């Protein structure tokens, strides 16, 4: 049995130690348990996992006292190649981990760094790809993969490296539900072979059947962790901790008998998109109507982000896309704000040096705090207003990205996975704000998600991308 231990750890991101994120924390995990860590967005879960993986303080922050160890070995004293056989970390955003161009080359790079004999590499790589169900992605460029495919590729790297511990940060945020269930089963299989599993996640439905304990992490001035065995977990306890149980909807259903008037705003005609020689979208025809909410579902890699990218002219396409009857390729239609787009990685869109400035740029009006304060308080970022957007957690960055685009006077707002890496409170805050803005301004909201419950609770229309075709479907029963 392997043990991962925090011993009297005090950690902060400043030399002074005046605002410690972790204060004198001691906790031990053993490889006999699958442990899930959950808690509010921005409370420090990713920081905790990076400490557990030895990434901090080697690459950021200051460890003022204590140490983190695996089987008694202090991680801070080990070089990365010495840590690799002991512990592997999967980031929330795999793009931050990849170093090479293709899936196969990334795996070769990982194995080379731990001095794997070259003659053994092909079988290790093939076994890892088969285990994760992505043999067909072996030669693909990493930048061409969907968010879910990237997460599977990163998991394959960990499987190939074969460490004692796997530390996973929101591993299925961009993976469809069927694939998530399959991967949880694979992770449980690894656990049965002796791997220690430590997971950070907001959505517990995949983990409740297989995990042994849940740790609730809270942070006010310093971090506090309470842990419970599964037999002590109930829906009532989860809700008290701010976690949405799988059986509870995000919100109560509205009056679905109300019929909104038909008023086309965005028309897609014979849309076809190729990425290289591969056809991603196949002659799609669909009309989006004003003042409606559309949820877009589909398996990882089905083309959801590609469809959004085509609408925003990030990708070349065949066919036509019309906004209010006008071709979006025309310069007059491409004016800022006609179509707002929040990408899957909002940090790619930030243009300001502080959170406050990011919102005021979006407002287009004044830099008055009377306008920005309510927005930032609504998304829980007022206390971070003078921080760089890049200092926020990825969940906080997602909220800022959505809020800054909502400030624009757009007619169609497209959000790619707007609630990924969000807790229950912030998920409903984001979606309620989006729907309220949509109703007030008469705009159309289109969002992608792998969360069928979210789609069922918030969308007027649910669409599915399957084999390159866009299908309108009835709301799923839960």
KACOR-V367533 format. One record per backbone hydrogen bond with DSSP energy under -0.5 kcal/mol. CO is the residue of the C=O (numbers start at 1). NH is the residue of the N-H. E is the energy in kcal/mol with one decimal. If there is no record, write none. Layout:
BEGIN
co=CO nh=NH e=E
co=CO nh=NH e=E
END
This chain:
BEGIN
co=2 nh=31 e=-2.6
co=3 nh=71 e=-2.7
co=4 nh=29 e=-3.0
co=5 nh=69 e=-2.5
co=6 nh=8 e=-0.5
co=6 nh=27 e=-1.6
co=7 nh=67 e=-1.5
co=9 nh=25 e=-2.7
co=10 nh=64 e=-1.8
co=10 nh=65 e=-1.3
co=11 nh=21 e=-1.6
co=11 nh=22 e=-2.1
co=12 nh=62 e=-3.5
co=17 nh=20 e=-0.5
co=21 nh=223 e=-1.0
co=22 nh=11 e=-2.0
co=22 nh=24 e=-0.5
co=25 nh=9 e=-2.9
co=27 nh=6 e=-3.3
co=29 nh=4 e=-2.8
co=30 nh=33 e=-1.7
co=33 nh=35 e=-0.7
co=33 nh=197 e=-0.9
co=34 nh=212 e=-2.5
co=34 nh=213 e=-1.5
co=35 nh=199 e=-2.8
co=36 nh=38 e=-0.5
co=36 nh=215 e=-3.1
co=37 nh=201 e=-2.0
co=38 nh=217 e=-3.1
co=40 nh=43 e=-1.7
co=44 nh=48 e=-2.6
co=45 nh=49 e=-2.3
co=46 nh=50 e=-2.5
co=47 nh=51 e=-2.0
co=48 nh=52 e=-2.4
co=49 nh=53 e=-1.6
co=50 nh=55 e=-1.8
co=50 nh=56 e=-1.6
co=51 nh=54 e=-1.4
co=55 nh=59 e=-2.3
co=60 nh=57 e=-0.6
co=62 nh=12 e=-1.9
co=62 nh=64 e=-1.0
co=65 nh=10 e=-2.0
co=67 nh=7 e=-2.6
co=68 nh=75 e=-2.6
co=69 nh=5 e=-2.7
co=70 nh=73 e=-2.0
co=72 nh=74 e=-0.6
co=73 nh=70 e=-1.9
co=74 nh=77 e=-1.3
co=75 nh=78 e=-1.6
co=79 nh=82 e=-1.2
co=79 nh=83 e=-1.8
co=80 nh=84 e=-1.9
co=83 nh=86 e=-1.9
co=83 nh=87 e=-2.6
co=85 nh=164 e=-1.1
co=86 nh=165 e=-1.5
co=88 nh=167 e=-3.0
co=89 nh=91 e=-0.6
co=90 nh=169 e=-2.3
co=92 nh=94 e=-0.6
co=93 nh=96 e=-2.0
co=94 nh=97 e=-2.5
co=94 nh=98 e=-1.6
co=101 nh=142 e=-3.0
co=102 nh=106 e=-2.0
co=103 nh=107 e=-2.0
co=104 nh=108 e=-2.5
co=105 nh=109 e=-2.4
co=106 nh=110 e=-2.3
co=107 nh=111 e=-2.4
co=108 nh=112 e=-2.5
co=109 nh=113 e=-1.8
co=110 nh=114 e=-0.7
co=111 nh=114 e=-0.7
co=111 nh=116 e=-2.3
co=112 nh=115 e=-1.5
co=117 nh=120 e=-1.9
co=117 nh=121 e=-0.7
co=118 nh=121 e=-0.8
co=118 nh=122 e=-0.6
co=120 nh=124 e=-1.7
co=121 nh=125 e=-2.8
co=122 nh=126 e=-2.5
co=123 nh=127 e=-2.7
co=124 nh=128 e=-2.2
co=125 nh=129 e=-2.5
co=126 nh=130 e=-2.5
co=127 nh=131 e=-2.4
co=128 nh=132 e=-1.8
co=129 nh=133 e=-0.6
co=129 nh=134 e=-2.6
co=130 nh=133 e=-0.8
co=134 nh=137 e=-1.9
co=135 nh=138 e=-1.4
co=137 nh=140 e=-1.5
co=138 nh=104 e=-2.2
co=140 nh=103 e=-1.7
co=141 nh=144 e=-1.4
co=142 nh=145 e=-1.4
co=146 nh=150 e=-2.2
co=147 nh=151 e=-1.7
co=148 nh=152 e=-1.9
co=149 nh=153 e=-2.3
co=150 nh=154 e=-2.4
co=151 nh=155 e=-2.1
co=152 nh=156 e=-2.1
co=153 nh=157 e=-1.6
co=154 nh=158 e=-1.7
co=155 nh=159 e=-2.5
co=156 nh=160 e=-2.4
co=157 nh=161 e=-2.0
co=158 nh=162 e=-1.8
co=158 nh=163 e=-0.6
co=164 nh=196 e=-2.9
co=165 nh=88 e=-2.1
co=166 nh=168 e=-0.5
co=166 nh=198 e=-2.5
co=167 nh=90 e=-2.9
co=168 nh=170 e=-0.7
co=168 nh=200 e=-3.1
co=170 nh=173 e=-1.4
co=172 nh=175 e=-1.2
co=174 nh=148 e=-0.5
co=176 nh=180 e=-2.5
co=177 nh=181 e=-2.3
co=178 nh=182 e=-1.9
co=179 nh=183 e=-2.6
co=180 nh=184 e=-2.4
co=181 nh=185 e=-1.7
co=182 nh=186 e=-1.8
co=183 nh=187 e=-2.8
co=184 nh=188 e=-2.6
co=185 nh=189 e=-1.8
co=186 nh=190 e=-2.2
co=187 nh=191 e=-2.2
co=188 nh=192 e=-2.3
co=189 nh=193 e=-1.0
co=190 nh=195 e=-2.0
co=191 nh=194 e=-2.1
co=196 nh=166 e=-3.0
co=197 nh=35 e=-2.3
co=198 nh=168 e=-2.3
co=199 nh=37 e=-4.0
co=199 nh=201 e=-0.5
co=200 nh=170 e=-3.0
co=202 nh=204 e=-0.7
co=204 nh=207 e=-0.6
co=204 nh=208 e=-2.6
co=207 nh=210 e=-1.7
co=207 nh=211 e=-3.0
co=212 nh=230 e=-1.5
co=213 nh=36 e=-2.1
co=214 nh=216 e=-0.5
co=214 nh=228 e=-2.4
co=215 nh=38 e=-2.7
co=215 nh=217 e=-0.6
co=216 nh=226 e=-2.1
co=218 nh=224 e=-3.1
co=222 nh=220 e=-1.3
co=224 nh=218 e=-2.7
co=226 nh=216 e=-3.3
co=228 nh=214 e=-2.5
co=229 nh=232 e=-1.9
co=230 nh=233 e=-1.7
co=234 nh=238 e=-2.3
co=235 nh=239 e=-2.3
co=236 nh=240 e=-2.0
co=237 nh=241 e=-1.6
co=238 nh=243 e=-3.3
co=239 nh=242 e=-1.3
co=242 nh=424 e=-0.7
co=243 nh=245 e=-0.6
co=245 nh=248 e=-1.8
co=254 nh=256 e=-1.1
co=255 nh=258 e=-1.2
co=258 nh=260 e=-0.6
co=261 nh=263 e=-0.6
co=263 nh=290 e=-3.3
co=265 nh=324 e=-3.0
co=266 nh=288 e=-3.3
co=267 nh=269 e=-0.5
co=267 nh=322 e=-2.9
co=268 nh=270 e=-0.5
co=268 nh=286 e=-1.9
co=269 nh=320 e=-2.6
co=271 nh=284 e=-2.6
co=272 nh=318 e=-2.8
co=273 nh=280 e=-2.7
co=273 nh=281 e=-1.5
co=274 nh=276 e=-0.6
co=275 nh=278 e=-1.5
co=278 nh=275 e=-3.0
co=278 nh=280 e=-0.6
co=281 nh=273 e=-1.5
co=281 nh=283 e=-0.6
co=284 nh=271 e=-2.5
co=286 nh=268 e=-3.2
co=288 nh=265 e=-2.8
co=288 nh=266 e=-1.8
co=289 nh=292 e=-0.8
co=292 nh=294 e=-0.5
co=292 nh=445 e=-2.1
co=293 nh=460 e=-2.2
co=293 nh=461 e=-2.0
co=294 nh=447 e=-2.8
co=295 nh=297 e=-0.6
co=295 nh=463 e=-3.3
co=296 nh=449 e=-1.9
co=297 nh=465 e=-2.3
co=299 nh=302 e=-2.1
co=303 nh=307 e=-2.5
co=304 nh=308 e=-2.1
co=305 nh=309 e=-2.5
co=306 nh=310 e=-2.3
co=307 nh=311 e=-2.1
co=308 nh=312 e=-1.6
co=309 nh=314 e=-3.6
co=309 nh=315 e=-0.8
co=310 nh=313 e=-1.8
co=318 nh=272 e=-2.2
co=320 nh=269 e=-3.1
co=321 nh=328 e=-2.5
co=322 nh=267 e=-2.7
co=322 nh=324 e=-0.6
co=323 nh=326 e=-1.9
co=326 nh=323 e=-3.1
co=327 nh=330 e=-1.8
co=330 nh=333 e=-1.0
co=330 nh=334 e=-1.2
co=332 nh=335 e=-0.6
co=335 nh=338 e=-1.9
co=338 nh=411 e=-1.8
co=338 nh=412 e=-1.3
co=340 nh=414 e=-3.1
co=341 nh=343 e=-0.6
co=342 nh=416 e=-2.7
co=344 nh=346 e=-0.6
co=345 nh=348 e=-2.1
co=346 nh=349 e=-2.3
co=346 nh=350 e=-0.7
co=354 nh=358 e=-1.9
co=355 nh=359 e=-1.6
co=356 nh=360 e=-2.2
co=357 nh=361 e=-2.3
co=358 nh=362 e=-1.1
co=359 nh=363 e=-1.4
co=360 nh=364 e=-0.9
co=361 nh=364 e=-0.6
co=368 nh=371 e=-1.6
co=368 nh=372 e=-1.5
co=369 nh=373 e=-2.6
co=371 nh=375 e=-0.7
co=372 nh=376 e=-2.5
co=373 nh=377 e=-2.7
co=374 nh=378 e=-2.0
co=375 nh=379 e=-1.2
co=376 nh=381 e=-3.2
co=376 nh=382 e=-0.8
co=377 nh=380 e=-1.2
co=381 nh=384 e=-1.5
co=382 nh=385 e=-1.6
co=384 nh=387 e=-2.2
co=385 nh=356 e=-2.5
co=387 nh=355 e=-2.0
co=388 nh=391 e=-2.1
co=389 nh=392 e=-1.0
co=393 nh=397 e=-2.6
co=394 nh=398 e=-1.9
co=395 nh=399 e=-1.7
co=396 nh=400 e=-2.3
co=397 nh=401 e=-2.7
co=398 nh=402 e=-2.1
co=399 nh=403 e=-2.5
co=400 nh=404 e=-2.7
co=401 nh=405 e=-1.4
co=402 nh=406 e=-1.9
co=403 nh=407 e=-1.0
co=405 nh=408 e=-1.3
co=408 nh=410 e=-1.6
co=411 nh=444 e=-2.2
co=412 nh=340 e=-2.8
co=412 nh=414 e=-0.5
co=413 nh=446 e=-2.6
co=414 nh=342 e=-2.8
co=415 nh=417 e=-0.9
co=415 nh=448 e=-2.1
co=417 nh=420 e=-1.3
co=419 nh=422 e=-1.5
co=423 nh=427 e=-2.6
co=424 nh=428 e=-2.4
co=425 nh=429 e=-2.0
co=426 nh=430 e=-2.6
co=427 nh=431 e=-2.4
co=428 nh=432 e=-2.8
co=429 nh=433 e=-2.0
co=430 nh=434 e=-2.4
co=431 nh=435 e=-2.5
co=432 nh=436 e=-2.3
co=433 nh=437 e=-2.6
co=434 nh=438 e=-2.3
co=435 nh=439 e=-2.3
co=436 nh=440 e=-2.4
co=437 nh=441 e=-2.3
co=438 nh=442 e=-1.1
co=438 nh=443 e=-1.3
co=444 nh=413 e=-3.0
co=445 nh=294 e=-3.0
co=446 nh=415 e=-2.6
co=447 nh=296 e=-2.9
co=448 nh=417 e=-0.7
co=450 nh=452 e=-1.0
co=451 nh=455 e=-2.0
co=452 nh=456 e=-2.5
co=453 nh=457 e=-2.0
co=454 nh=458 e=-1.8
co=455 nh=459 e=-2.1
co=461 nh=295 e=-2.5
co=462 nh=473 e=-2.6
co=463 nh=297 e=-3.3
co=464 nh=466 e=-0.6
co=464 nh=471 e=-2.9
co=465 nh=299 e=-0.5
co=466 nh=469 e=-1.8
co=468 nh=282 e=-3.2
co=469 nh=466 e=-2.6
co=469 nh=471 e=-0.6
co=471 nh=464 e=-2.8
co=473 nh=462 e=-0.7
END
